[in-house]
Amino acid sequence: MQLSAKSSLLLLPLALGLVNAQSYNGTGILFYFNPGLGACGHNNTADQIVVSVSNSTFNNYPGHTTDPNNNPICQHNVTISYNGTTVTAPVVDYCISCPDPYVGLSPAGFEEYAPIDQGVVYNVTWEVD
């Protein structure tokens, strides 16, 4: 099979590994967490709006390293939407035991969606920006 120059140029990013087929978004369950010293190496408080992603999302993000402080996902935000409310916040940590559809917000962010005593919000959409 012979490829045209145009087809070859379209396939070049795939060959170089510049296009990642894995998606970093989903529909899942929002939980709240109390931040402290997170995997990204920063101390945060419950008054700040920050995000925790699943173990899989954090550790499979393109360019991740064995040092979580250097994970490129730490330079990104997650946008979470539900029922007309949208919050965008930086990734600061990950939840070791949370499956992929889970995403966490600090109390200041979670309360944009529900009272803390509700614990979780189902069917939120989220995307790593």
ROMI-884711 format. One record per atom (N, C-alpha, C, O): x, y, z; residue in three letters; atom name; residue number from 1. Coordinates in steps of 0.2 Angstrom, whole numbers, plus 5000, padded with zeros to 4 digits. Example, Ala and Ser with C-alpha at 12.3 -4.5 7.8 and 13.67 -1.06 7.14 Angstrom:
// ROMI-884711
5066	4972	5039	ALA	N	1
5062	4978	5039	ALA	CA	1
5066	4984	5039	ALA	C	1
5071	4983	5042	ALA	O	1
5064	4989	5035	SER	N	2
5068	4995	5036	SER	CA	2
5064	5000	5039	SER	C	2
5067	5006	5040	SER	O	2
***
This chain:
// ROMI-884711
5004	4994	5000	MET	N	1
5000	5000	5000	MET	CA	1
5004	5006	5000	MET	C	1
5009	5007	5004	MET	O	1
5003	5011	4996	GLN	N	2
5007	5017	4995	GLN	CA	2
5002	5023	4998	GLN	C	2
4997	5024	4996	GLN	O	2
5005	5027	5002	LEU	N	3
5002	5033	5005	LEU	CA	3
5004	5039	5001	LEU	C	3
5010	5040	4999	LEU	O	3
4999	5043	5001	SER	N	4
5001	5050	4998	SER	CA	4
5004	5054	5003	SER	C	4
5004	5053	5009	SER	O	4
5007	5059	5000	ALA	N	5
5011	5064	5005	ALA	CA	5
5006	5067	5010	ALA	C	5
5008	5068	5016	ALA	O	5
5000	5068	5008	LYS	N	6
4995	5071	5012	LYS	CA	6
4993	5066	5018	LYS	C	6
4993	5068	5024	LYS	O	6
4992	5060	5016	SER	N	7
4990	5055	5021	SER	CA	7
4996	5054	5026	SER	C	7
4995	5053	5032	SER	O	7
5002	5054	5023	SER	N	8
5008	5053	5027	SER	CA	8
5009	5058	5033	SER	C	8
5010	5057	5038	SER	O	8
5007	5065	5031	LEU	N	9
5007	5070	5035	LEU	CA	9
5002	5069	5041	LEU	C	9
5003	5071	5046	LEU	O	9
4996	5067	5039	LEU	N	10
4991	5066	5044	LEU	CA	10
4993	5060	5049	LEU	C	10
4990	5061	5054	LEU	O	10
4996	5055	5047	LEU	N	11
4998	5050	5051	LEU	CA	11
5004	5051	5055	LEU	C	11
5006	5048	5060	LEU	O	11
5008	5056	5053	LEU	N	12
5014	5058	5057	LEU	CA	12
5013	5059	5064	LEU	C	12
5017	5056	5068	LEU	O	12
5008	5063	5067	PRO	N	13
5008	5064	5074	PRO	CA	13
5006	5057	5077	PRO	C	13
5009	5056	5083	PRO	O	13
5003	5053	5074	LEU	N	14
5002	5046	5077	LEU	CA	14
5008	5042	5078	LEU	C	14
5009	5039	5083	LEU	O	14
5012	5042	5073	ALA	N	15
5018	5039	5073	ALA	CA	15
5023	5041	5078	ALA	C	15
5027	5038	5081	ALA	O	15
5023	5048	5079	LEU	N	16
5027	5051	5084	LEU	CA	16
5025	5051	5091	LEU	C	16
5028	5053	5096	LEU	O	16
5019	5048	5092	GLY	N	17
5016	5048	5099	GLY	CA	17
5013	5054	5101	GLY	C	17
5012	5055	5107	GLY	O	17
5012	5059	5097	LEU	N	18
5009	5065	5099	LEU	CA	18
5002	5065	5100	LEU	C	18
4999	5070	5103	LEU	O	18
4998	5060	5098	VAL	N	19
4991	5060	5099	VAL	CA	19
4990	5054	5103	VAL	C	19
4992	5048	5102	VAL	O	19
4986	5055	5109	ASN	N	20
4984	5050	5114	ASN	CA	20
4977	5048	5113	ASN	C	20
4973	5053	5113	ASN	O	20
4976	5042	5112	ALA	N	21
4969	5040	5110	ALA	CA	21
4965	5040	5117	ALA	C	21
4959	5040	5117	ALA	O	21
4968	5039	5123	GLN	N	22
4965	5039	5129	GLN	CA	22
4961	5046	5130	GLN	C	22
4964	5051	5130	GLN	O	22
4955	5046	5133	SER	N	23
4951	5052	5134	SER	CA	23
4952	5053	5141	SER	C	23
4952	5049	5146	SER	O	23
4953	5060	5143	TYR	N	24
4953	5062	5150	TYR	CA	24
4947	5066	5152	TYR	C	24
4947	5072	5153	TYR	O	24
4941	5062	5151	ASN	N	25
4935	5065	5153	ASN	CA	25
4930	5060	5154	ASN	C	25
4931	5054	5153	ASN	O	25
4924	5061	5157	GLY	N	26
4920	5056	5159	GLY	CA	26
4913	5059	5162	GLY	C	26
4913	5065	5163	GLY	O	26
4909	5054	5163	THR	N	27
4903	5055	5167	THR	CA	27
4903	5051	5173	THR	C	27
4904	5045	5172	THR	O	27
4903	5054	5179	GLY	N	28
4904	5049	5185	GLY	CA	28
4901	5052	5191	GLY	C	28
4896	5056	5191	GLY	O	28
4905	5051	5197	ILE	N	29
4903	5053	5203	ILE	CA	29
4907	5058	5206	ILE	C	29
4913	5057	5206	ILE	O	29
4904	5063	5209	LEU	N	30
4908	5068	5212	LEU	CA	30
4908	5067	5220	LEU	C	30
4903	5066	5222	LEU	O	30
4914	5067	5223	PHE	N	31
4914	5067	5230	PHE	CA	31
4918	5073	5233	PHE	C	31
4921	5076	5229	PHE	O	31
4918	5074	5239	TYR	N	32
4922	5079	5242	TYR	CA	32
4928	5076	5246	TYR	C	32
4927	5070	5248	TYR	O	32
4933	5079	5246	PHE	N	33
4939	5077	5250	PHE	CA	33
4942	5083	5253	PHE	C	33
4941	5089	5251	PHE	O	33
4946	5082	5259	ASN	N	34
4949	5087	5263	ASN	CA	34
4956	5087	5260	ASN	C	34
4960	5083	5262	ASN	O	34
4958	5093	5257	PRO	N	35
4965	5093	5254	PRO	CA	35
4970	5094	5260	PRO	C	35
4968	5097	5265	PRO	O	35
4976	5093	5258	GLY	N	36
4982	5094	5263	GLY	CA	36
4988	5095	5258	GLY	C	36
4988	5098	5253	GLY	O	36
4993	5091	5260	LEU	N	37
4999	5090	5255	LEU	CA	37
4997	5085	5250	LEU	C	37
4996	5079	5251	LEU	O	37
4995	5087	5244	GLY	N	38
4993	5083	5238	GLY	CA	38
4999	5080	5234	GLY	C	38
5005	5082	5235	GLY	O	38
4997	5075	5230	ALA	N	39
5002	5072	5226	ALA	CA	39
5006	5076	5221	ALA	C	39
5012	5075	5219	ALA	O	39
5003	5082	5220	CYS	N	40
5007	5087	5216	CYS	CA	40
5012	5091	5219	CYS	C	40
5015	5095	5217	CYS	O	40
5012	5090	5226	GLY	N	41
5017	5093	5230	GLY	CA	41
5015	5100	5233	GLY	C	41
5019	5104	5236	GLY	O	41
5009	5102	5233	HIS	N	42
5006	5108	5236	HIS	CA	42
5002	5107	5242	HIS	C	42
4998	5102	5242	HIS	O	42
5002	5111	5247	ASN	N	43
4998	5111	5252	ASN	CA	43
4992	5115	5250	ASN	C	43
4992	5121	5248	ASN	O	43
4986	5113	5251	ASN	N	44
4979	5116	5250	ASN	CA	44
4975	5115	5256	ASN	C	44
4976	5111	5260	ASN	O	44
4970	5120	5256	THR	N	45
4965	5120	5262	THR	CA	45
4958	5118	5259	THR	C	45
4957	5119	5253	THR	O	45
4953	5117	5264	ALA	N	46
4946	5116	5262	ALA	CA	46
4943	5122	5259	ALA	C	46
4938	5122	5256	ALA	O	46
4946	5128	5260	ASP	N	47
4943	5134	5258	ASP	CA	47
4945	5136	5250	ASP	C	47
4942	5140	5247	ASP	O	47
4950	5132	5248	GLN	N	48
4952	5133	5241	GLN	CA	48
4948	5128	5237	GLN	C	48
4947	5122	5239	GLN	O	48
4947	5130	5231	ILE	N	49
4943	5125	5226	ILE	CA	49
4949	5121	5222	ILE	C	49
4952	5124	5218	ILE	O	49
4950	5115	5224	VAL	N	50
4955	5111	5220	VAL	CA	50
4952	5104	5219	VAL	C	50
4947	5102	5222	VAL	O	50
4955	5100	5214	VAL	N	51
4952	5094	5212	VAL	CA	51
4957	5088	5213	VAL	C	51
4963	5089	5214	VAL	O	51
4954	5082	5215	SER	N	52
4957	5076	5215	SER	CA	52
4954	5071	5210	SER	C	52
4948	5071	5209	SER	O	52
4959	5068	5206	VAL	N	53
4956	5063	5201	VAL	CA	53
4958	5056	5203	VAL	C	53
4961	5055	5208	VAL	O	53
4955	5051	5199	SER	N	54
4956	5044	5201	SER	CA	54
4964	5042	5200	SER	C	54
4967	5046	5196	SER	O	54
4966	5037	5203	ASN	N	55
4972	5034	5203	ASN	CA	55
4974	5033	5195	ASN	C	55
4980	5035	5193	ASN	O	55
4970	5030	5192	SER	N	56
4971	5028	5185	SER	CA	56
4972	5035	5180	SER	C	56
4977	5035	5176	SER	O	56
4968	5039	5181	THR	N	57
4968	5046	5177	THR	CA	57
4975	5049	5179	THR	C	57
4978	5051	5174	THR	O	57
4977	5049	5185	PHE	N	58
4983	5053	5187	PHE	CA	58
4989	5049	5185	PHE	C	58
4993	5052	5182	PHE	O	58
4989	5043	5186	ASN	N	59
4995	5039	5184	ASN	CA	59
4996	5036	5177	ASN	C	59
5001	5034	5175	ASN	O	59
4991	5038	5173	ASN	N	60
4991	5036	5166	ASN	CA	60
4991	5042	5161	ASN	C	60
4991	5042	5155	ASN	O	60
4991	5048	5165	TYR	N	61
4991	5054	5161	TYR	CA	61
4998	5054	5157	TYR	C	61
5003	5053	5159	TYR	O	61
4997	5057	5150	PRO	N	62
5003	5057	5146	PRO	CA	62
5009	5061	5149	PRO	C	62
5008	5066	5152	PRO	O	62
5015	5058	5150	GLY	N	63
5021	5061	5152	GLY	CA	63
5022	5060	5160	GLY	C	63
5026	5063	5163	GLY	O	63
5017	5056	5163	HIS	N	64
5018	5055	5170	HIS	CA	64
5025	5052	5172	HIS	C	64
5028	5048	5168	HIS	O	64
5027	5053	5178	THR	N	65
5034	5050	5180	THR	CA	65
5033	5047	5187	THR	C	65
5027	5047	5189	THR	O	65
5038	5044	5189	THR	N	66
5038	5040	5195	THR	CA	66
5037	5045	5201	THR	C	66
5035	5044	5207	THR	O	66
5039	5052	5200	ASP	N	67
5038	5057	5205	ASP	CA	67
5032	5061	5203	ASP	C	67
5031	5064	5199	ASP	O	67
5027	5060	5208	PRO	N	68
5020	5063	5206	PRO	CA	68
5020	5070	5206	PRO	C	68
5016	5073	5203	PRO	O	68
5025	5073	5209	ASN	N	69
5026	5081	5209	ASN	CA	69
5027	5083	5202	ASN	C	69
5026	5089	5200	ASN	O	69
5030	5079	5198	ASN	N	70
5032	5081	5191	ASN	CA	70
5027	5078	5186	ASN	C	70
5028	5079	5180	ASN	O	70
5021	5076	5188	ASN	N	71
5016	5073	5183	ASN	CA	71
5013	5079	5180	ASN	C	71
5011	5084	5183	ASN	O	71
5013	5079	5173	PRO	N	72
5010	5085	5169	PRO	CA	72
5003	5086	5171	PRO	C	72
5001	5092	5170	PRO	O	72
4999	5081	5173	ILE	N	73
4992	5083	5175	ILE	CA	73
4992	5088	5180	ILE	C	73
4986	5092	5181	ILE	O	73
4997	5089	5184	CYS	N	74
4997	5094	5190	CYS	CA	74
4997	5101	5187	CYS	C	74
4996	5106	5190	CYS	O	74
4998	5102	5180	GLN	N	75
4998	5108	5177	GLN	CA	75
4991	5110	5174	GLN	C	75
4991	5115	5170	GLN	O	75
4987	5105	5175	HIS	N	76
4980	5106	5172	HIS	CA	76
4974	5107	5177	HIS	C	76
4975	5106	5183	HIS	O	76
4969	5109	5174	ASN	N	77
4963	5110	5177	ASN	CA	77
4958	5105	5175	ASN	C	77
4958	5101	5170	ASN	O	77
4953	5103	5180	VAL	N	78
4947	5099	5178	VAL	CA	78
4941	5104	5178	VAL	C	78
4940	5107	5183	VAL	O	78
4937	5103	5173	THR	N	79
4930	5106	5173	THR	CA	79
4925	5101	5174	THR	C	79
4924	5096	5171	THR	O	79
4921	5103	5180	ILE	N	80
4916	5098	5182	ILE	CA	80
4909	5102	5181	ILE	C	80
4908	5108	5183	ILE	O	80
4904	5098	5178	SER	N	81
4898	5101	5176	SER	CA	81
4892	5097	5178	SER	C	81
4893	5091	5178	SER	O	81
4887	5100	5181	TYR	N	82
4881	5096	5183	TYR	CA	82
4875	5101	5184	TYR	C	82
4876	5106	5188	TYR	O	82
4870	5099	5181	ASN	N	83
4864	5103	5182	ASN	CA	83
4864	5110	5182	ASN	C	83
4862	5114	5186	ASN	O	83
4868	5113	5177	GLY	N	84
4869	5120	5175	GLY	CA	84
4874	5123	5179	GLY	C	84
4876	5129	5178	GLY	O	84
4878	5120	5183	THR	N	85
4883	5122	5187	THR	CA	85
4890	5120	5185	THR	C	85
4891	5114	5183	THR	O	85
4895	5124	5183	THR	N	86
4901	5122	5181	THR	CA	86
4907	5125	5185	THR	C	86
4907	5131	5187	THR	O	86
4911	5121	5188	VAL	N	87
4917	5123	5191	VAL	CA	87
4923	5121	5188	VAL	C	87
4924	5115	5186	VAL	O	87
4928	5125	5187	THR	N	88
4935	5123	5185	THR	CA	88
4940	5124	5190	THR	C	88
4940	5130	5193	THR	O	88
4944	5119	5192	ALA	N	89
4949	5120	5197	ALA	CA	89
4955	5116	5195	ALA	C	89
4955	5111	5191	ALA	O	89
4961	5117	5198	PRO	N	90
4967	5114	5197	PRO	CA	90
4967	5107	5200	PRO	C	90
4965	5106	5205	PRO	O	90
4971	5102	5197	VAL	N	91
4972	5096	5199	VAL	CA	91
4978	5096	5204	VAL	C	91
4983	5099	5203	VAL	O	91
4977	5094	5211	VAL	N	92
4982	5094	5216	VAL	CA	92
4983	5087	5219	VAL	C	92
4988	5086	5222	VAL	O	92
4979	5082	5217	ASP	N	93
4980	5076	5221	ASP	CA	93
4976	5070	5217	ASP	C	93
4973	5072	5212	ASP	O	93
4977	5064	5219	TYR	N	94
4973	5059	5217	TYR	CA	94
4970	5054	5222	TYR	C	94
4973	5054	5228	TYR	O	94
4965	5051	5221	CYS	N	95
4962	5046	5225	CYS	CA	95
4964	5039	5224	CYS	C	95
4963	5036	5218	CYS	O	95
4968	5036	5228	ILE	N	96
4971	5029	5227	ILE	CA	96
4966	5024	5226	ILE	C	96
4967	5020	5221	ILE	O	96
4960	5024	5229	SER	N	97
4955	5019	5229	SER	CA	97
4949	5021	5224	SER	C	97
4944	5017	5224	SER	O	97
4949	5026	5221	CYS	N	98
4943	5028	5217	CYS	CA	98
4944	5026	5210	CYS	C	98
4949	5027	5206	CYS	O	98
4938	5023	5207	PRO	N	99
4938	5021	5200	PRO	CA	99
4938	5027	5196	PRO	C	99
4937	5032	5198	PRO	O	99
4939	5026	5189	ASP	N	100
4940	5031	5184	ASP	CA	100
4934	5036	5184	ASP	C	100
4935	5042	5183	ASP	O	100
4928	5034	5185	PRO	N	101
4922	5039	5184	PRO	CA	101
4922	5044	5190	PRO	C	101
4918	5049	5190	PRO	O	101
4926	5043	5195	TYR	N	102
4926	5047	5201	TYR	CA	102
4930	5053	5200	TYR	C	102
4936	5053	5198	TYR	O	102
4928	5059	5203	VAL	N	103
4932	5065	5203	VAL	CA	103
4930	5069	5210	VAL	C	103
4924	5069	5212	VAL	O	103
4935	5071	5213	GLY	N	104
4934	5075	5219	GLY	CA	104
4935	5082	5219	GLY	C	104
4939	5085	5215	GLY	O	104
4931	5086	5223	LEU	N	105
4932	5093	5224	LEU	CA	105
4933	5094	5232	LEU	C	105
4930	5091	5236	LEU	O	105
4937	5099	5233	SER	N	106
4938	5101	5240	SER	CA	106
4931	5104	5242	SER	C	106
4926	5105	5238	SER	O	106
4929	5104	5249	PRO	N	107
4923	5106	5251	PRO	CA	107
4920	5113	5248	PRO	C	107
4915	5114	5247	PRO	O	107
4925	5118	5247	ALA	N	108
4923	5124	5244	ALA	CA	108
4920	5123	5237	ALA	C	108
4915	5127	5235	ALA	O	108
4923	5119	5234	GLY	N	109
4920	5117	5227	GLY	CA	109
4914	5113	5227	GLY	C	109
4909	5114	5223	GLY	O	109
4914	5108	5231	PHE	N	110
4909	5103	5232	PHE	CA	110
4902	5106	5234	PHE	C	110
4897	5105	5231	PHE	O	110
4903	5111	5238	GLU	N	111
4897	5115	5240	GLU	CA	111
4893	5119	5235	GLU	C	111
4888	5121	5236	GLU	O	111
4897	5120	5229	GLU	N	112
4893	5123	5223	GLU	CA	112
4888	5118	5220	GLU	C	112
4883	5120	5217	GLU	O	112
4888	5112	5222	TYR	N	113
4884	5107	5219	TYR	CA	113
4879	5104	5224	TYR	C	113
4873	5102	5223	TYR	O	113
4881	5103	5230	ALA	N	114
4877	5100	5235	ALA	CA	114
4880	5101	5242	ALA	C	114
4886	5103	5243	ALA	O	114
4876	5100	5248	PRO	N	115
4879	5101	5254	PRO	CA	115
4884	5095	5256	PRO	C	115
4883	5090	5253	PRO	O	115
4889	5097	5260	ILE	N	116
4894	5092	5262	ILE	CA	116
4891	5085	5264	ILE	C	116
4893	5080	5262	ILE	O	116
4885	5086	5268	ASP	N	117
4883	5080	5271	ASP	CA	117
4879	5075	5266	ASP	C	117
4877	5069	5268	ASP	O	117
4878	5078	5260	GLN	N	118
4876	5073	5254	GLN	CA	118
4881	5068	5252	GLN	C	118
4879	5063	5250	GLN	O	118
4887	5070	5253	GLY	N	119
4893	5066	5252	GLY	CA	119
4895	5065	5244	GLY	C	119
4901	5065	5243	GLY	O	119
4890	5063	5240	VAL	N	120
4892	5062	5233	VAL	CA	120
4887	5066	5228	VAL	C	120
4881	5067	5231	VAL	O	120
4888	5067	5222	VAL	N	121
4884	5069	5217	VAL	CA	121
4885	5065	5211	VAL	C	121
4890	5064	5209	VAL	O	121
4879	5061	5209	TYR	N	122
4880	5057	5203	TYR	CA	122
4879	5060	5197	TYR	C	122
4876	5066	5196	TYR	O	122
4882	5057	5191	ASN	N	123
4881	5059	5184	ASN	CA	123
4884	5066	5183	ASN	C	123
4881	5070	5179	ASN	O	123
4889	5068	5186	VAL	N	124
4893	5074	5184	VAL	CA	124
4897	5073	5178	VAL	C	124
4899	5067	5177	VAL	O	124
4898	5078	5174	THR	N	125
4903	5077	5168	THR	CA	125
4909	5081	5170	THR	C	125
4909	5086	5174	THR	O	125
4915	5078	5168	TRP	N	126
4921	5081	5170	TRP	CA	126
4926	5080	5164	TRP	C	126
4926	5076	5160	TRP	O	126
4931	5085	5164	GLU	N	127
4936	5085	5158	GLU	CA	127
4942	5088	5160	GLU	C	127
4942	5094	5163	GLU	O	127
4948	5085	5159	VAL	N	128
4954	5088	5160	VAL	CA	128
4956	5093	5155	VAL	C	128
4956	5091	5149	VAL	O	128
4957	5099	5157	ASP	N	129
4958	5105	5152	ASP	CA	129
4965	5105	5150	ASP	C	129
4967	5109	5146	ASP	O	129
***
